[in-house]
Amino acid sequence: MSEVSPVMQTECSAAWLARAGLRPTRQRRALADLLLGGGHRHLTAEALHGEALEADAGVSLATVYNTLKAFTSVGLLREIVIEPGRVYYDTRSDDHPHFYHEDDGTIADAPVGSVAFASLPDAPEGMEIASVDVVVRLRKSH
């Protein structure tokens, strides 16, 4: 498989943003380049900010948070809240379960179809179920 050139990556990022209806600002393109160039993964805002610093992208941590929120709101990313203050962003936005490794704080996809629900509660009047997030917490057995 051939490598994607930085120019092609930037063009892909701009198209990715445009398809979602987001204006491709310099900061959004820079962060999209990092997200799209890294393959499927789960990362925190702090980790993406670290990558942006290494890439000399010139974006603040606040900009990273705002951009991740924008990407999530239009469905480009999926937000996985493990607990207050521990949020991961998944570059794979379809519905699928996750494993959270409590020992090292990492997250990984669980096999699709490995979780089944016999039923879900009815949504309250005027509401609909938007999604169901499943995070299976793991720790080393003693």
Helices and strands as residue ranges (DSSP letters): H 6-19, H 26-37, E 42-43, H 45-54, H 61-73, E 78-83, E 86-90, E 98-101, E 106-109, E 135-138
